[in-house]
Amino acid sequence: MHSKALIDLNFLTNFVSMDMQQNRTEADSRFKKMAKNAQVSLFFLVLVLVATFVSRAVFIHKIGANFIGLATTIVNIVGFLNLAEMGFASVVAFALYGPIMTKIDPRFRLL
């Protein structure tokens, strides 16, 4: 009886150490993937920043500063309107589809 308990304890110890090694390997792998993701994200952030400066300089040189200022103003206004919407479409969709989901009307029970 005593030797069986010892064998079970050895099996459990080996199983736990294997599981810990696997978790350590998975954590190392996740860390490596996270580090690679951060490097790639940083690379593309710098790439977009450089492309923005270059394209802005080319557009100003070719089109003119007045047109670029007007286009930027329009983009900012559209961005503000998008921010002002802040979920209004979701509220309307919920209000319209709410009766269908609750099946209040007998016509909706056919759906």
Beta strands, then each sheet from edge to edge (+ up, - down):
end
